[in-house]
Amino acid sequence: MAEKIAFDLVSPERLLLSCTADMVTVPGTEGYMGVMAGHSPLVSTLRAGMIDVQRDGKDDRYFTRGGFAEISPAKITVLAEEAIPMTEMDLAVLDQRIKDAQDDEIAAKTDADRQKASQMVDDLKLVRAAF
């Protein structure tokens, strides 16, 4: 039997999940990364996207809007700016977030702000497509 990795998902409001998983996929700033037991130690910032927790033959998915992931060979801890189970996600709310991010992109005063807003739009659209 393959080793499992301990996983904690924490939002500012509460501990959303604490379990052992076969693999956890997180939306790192440089792209999605899969984490399994034995992973090299790493700290990464996260962008908006989806966390996928594979355990016991099922997948639990969570929308996250940024944060940090601390990875060790035995554990991954995600401290999310915001995290919502996809089972609780409202499609209308997600569509409004996409529209708000598009408005932010249009209103951006600097190239850096425009690029950040554009990345948020792209990330939210990926979550929407996976809905």
C-alpha positions in Angstrom: 0.0 0.0 0.0 1.4 3.4 -1.0 2.3 5.9 1.7 -0.1 8.7 2.5 0.6 12.3 3.2 -1.0 14.3 6.1 -2.9 17.3 4.8 -4.4 20.3 6.6 -6.4 23.0 4.8 -6.9 26.1 6.9 -8.8 29.3 6.1 -9.0 32.4 8.2 -12.4 31.2 9.5 -11.7 27.6 10.3 -9.9 24.3 9.7 -11.6 22.9 6.6 -9.9 19.6 6.4 -7.4 17.5 8.2 -6.8 14.1 6.8 -4.3 11.7 5.2 -4.3 11.7 1.4 -2.8 9.7 -1.5 -2.1 13.0 -3.3 -2.9 16.7 -3.0 -2.9 19.0 -6.0 -2.5 22.7 -5.3 -2.5 25.8 -7.5 1.1 27.1 -7.0 2.0 30.4 -8.4 4.1 28.8 -11.1 1.4 26.2 -11.9 -0.5 23.3 -10.4 1.6 20.8 -8.5 0.8 17.3 -7.2 2.2 16.5 -3.7 2.6 12.9 -2.4 4.4 11.4 0.5 8.1 11.8 0.3 7.9 15.2 -1.6 10.9 17.5 -1.2 10.4 20.3 1.4 9.0 23.4 -0.2 7.1 26.6 0.6 5.0 28.1 -2.2 2.6 30.9 -2.6 -0.7 29.9 -4.1 -2.9 31.6 -6.7 -6.7 31.3 -7.1 -7.6 27.9 -8.2 -8.7 24.5 -7.0 -7.2 22.1 -4.5 -7.8 18.5 -5.3 -7.5 16.0 -2.4 -7.3 12.3 -3.6 -8.0 9.9 -0.8 -9.7 6.5 -0.4 -10.7 6.4 -4.1 -12.5 9.8 -4.1 -11.6 13.4 -4.8 -12.5 16.3 -2.6 -12.1 19.7 -4.3 -11.8 23.1 -2.7 -11.8 26.6 -4.3 -9.0 28.7 -2.9 -8.2 32.3 -3.5 -4.4 32.4 -2.8 -2.4 31.7 0.3 0.6 29.5 1.1 1.5 25.8 1.0 4.1 24.4 3.3 5.3 21.0 2.1 7.4 18.4 3.9 8.0 14.7 3.0 5.2 13.7 5.5 2.8 16.7 5.5 1.3 19.5 3.5 -0.3 22.5 5.1 -2.3 25.0 3.1 -3.0 28.4 4.7 -5.6 29.8 2.3 -6.7 33.4 2.1 -10.1 31.9 1.3 -11.2 28.3 0.8 -14.6 26.9 0.0 -15.6 23.3 -0.6 -16.7 23.0 -4.3 -19.8 21.3 -3.0 -20.7 24.6 -1.3 -19.7 26.8 -4.2 -22.5 28.8 -5.8 -22.1 29.1 -9.6 -23.7 32.6 -9.6 -21.1 33.8 -7.0 -18.3 32.4 -9.1 -19.6 34.1 -12.2 -19.8 37.4 -10.3 -16.2 36.9 -9.1 -15.1 36.5 -12.8 -17.0 39.7 -13.7 -15.4 41.6 -10.8 -11.9 40.4 -11.8 -12.6 41.5 -15.4 -13.7 44.9 -14.1 -10.5 45.1 -12.1 -8.4 44.2 -15.2 -10.1 47.0 -17.1 -9.6 49.5 -14.3 -6.0 48.6 -13.6 -3.6 51.6 -13.6 -0.3 49.8 -13.9 0.8 46.9 -16.1 1.6 44.9 -12.9 -2.0 45.4 -11.6 -3.4 44.5 -15.0 -1.4 41.4 -15.2 -2.4 40.3 -11.7 -6.1 40.9 -12.5 -5.7 39.1 -15.8 -4.2 36.1 -14.0 -7.2 36.1 -11.6 -9.6 36.1 -14.5 -7.8 33.2 -16.1 -7.7 31.2 -12.8 -11.3 31.8 -12.0 -12.3 30.7 -15.5 -10.4 27.4 -15.0 -12.3 26.8 -11.8 -15.6 27.6 -13.6 -14.7 25.2 -16.4 -14.2 22.4 -13.8 -17.5 23.1 -12.1 
